[in-house]
Amino acid sequence: MKRRDFIKTSGVIAAGSLLVSPASSYGLPGLSGKKRIALVGTGSRGITMWGKSLLEDYSDMLEFVGLCDINPGRLSFAKEFMGVNCPVFTDFSEMMTQTRPDMLIVTTVDATHDEFIIKGMEMGADVITEKPMTTDEVKCQHILNAERKTGKKLRVTFNYRYGTLFTRIRELLAEERIGRITSVDFHWYLNTYHGADYFRRWHSIRAKSGTLLCHKASHHFDLLNWWIDSDPVEVHAYGNLEHYGKNNPFRGLGCRSCPHKENCKFYWDITRNPFYMKVYVDNEKYDGYLRDNCVWREEIDIYDKMAVQVKYANDVQVSYSLTTYSPFEGLTIAFNGMKGRIDSWQDLPWREKEKVDQAERHAKEMDQQAREKEEAFDEIAVSDNFGDTKLIQVPRVRGGHGGGDKRLKDQIFRDENMPDPLRHSAGSRDGAMSILLGVAARKSIDEGRPVKIEELTDLKPHPKRGV
């Protein structure tokens, strides 16, 4: 079933076996006093962070009134896994009409975000979308137009902003601890477990993810925009696919059936993950999606190494890179200022007291319940020109994206009007500026030229965010 059919055609699943009573059976809008939530996209991210986790922590504040997905098998599992008693749909418009949610959560394939965001707002709901907001400049402009026209609110879930380390960095920059920022060096390393996983999944197809410059790097570009407190104006980038995809002498039809299991260092046994087996493998028959696809597929058309130069409206210059086949996963970030320099890092093996288990690192970051040892901390080095270097220790939180997931959801569902002095909350303009930086980088690589942000949409870069 094509995604446009998903939106427009009838959504009766298996002759109505899964589509239970109309939404009216579950209460009229506002009758329970709880916020009415609908979810479109019932993959692992949707049903964990934006599904079961919400019910565990905020069931006094919200209720799910509808779930929607193109895959009826995943829908059935999602309902069971989340423990909800709401109707399920393969027809998005039908869900919105019958359930009349206050809020729609979008966790579908990136390239379809725009369709559901726009339709959701047009049908009366505020929208929360997973990053990236969308995957190209045309879709971005359509989203901005729809928000202006409907008056509904769009929020992009940039949970990295809320992490303890990244928040402390933002505080130091806001205090002008090193004076006016002049340049930034930011490098992110995905290891051969997490990085490779993007090349097994739909993310490895440009038409679905917009490349990792949109999907993954939108996190990083948003952090840069937030830290620097300005908008990008010009981007020049390089990128290539030189490790995964066709760059291997052998390939298979997927890890489970691959004849090269013994010789492939990237072989991954999905059968050892009961959750993925139930979400994906048990439901392949409905849409053919393989969660353990081959990282050497010739159809892969995204970059696996990226280097981006960015000029900001306040004259800050940024050097950014993303590597997807590093032996370790981590980051380095450095801010050069008129009065000094700020350095920070995460999970560099030679700086860690304990060896980081690379196979488990990403799983721990995604785990909403993971906890660190009490003595664990991240570090920020603040160096003054003609002075000393001070080491600041920040209590480490790894579970739920550095603890950001919980703080983000508290702000959305507990008290949306809570004080926000560092402007953690991200709206459509934040979402747009993060993906436009990625789109400009992609266009720069394809066309071999610097790309100005003003070329892409009607948004004009501001020297100061919020102005």
Helices and strands as residue ranges (DSSP letters): H 3-8, G 14-16, G 23-26, E 35-40, H 44-47, I 48-52, H 53-58, E 62-68, H 72-82, E 88-89, H 92-99, E 103-106, G 110-112, H 113-122, E 126-129, H 137-150, E 154-156, G 159-162, H 164-174, E 181-191, H 194-198, G 202-204, H 206-209, H 217-228, E 232-240, G 270-272, H 274-279, G 281-283, H 284-287, E 305-312, E 317-326, E 330-337, E 340-346, G 349-351, H 358-366, E 377-384, E 389-395, H 399-402, H 404-409, I 410-414, H 428-447, E 451-452, G 453-455
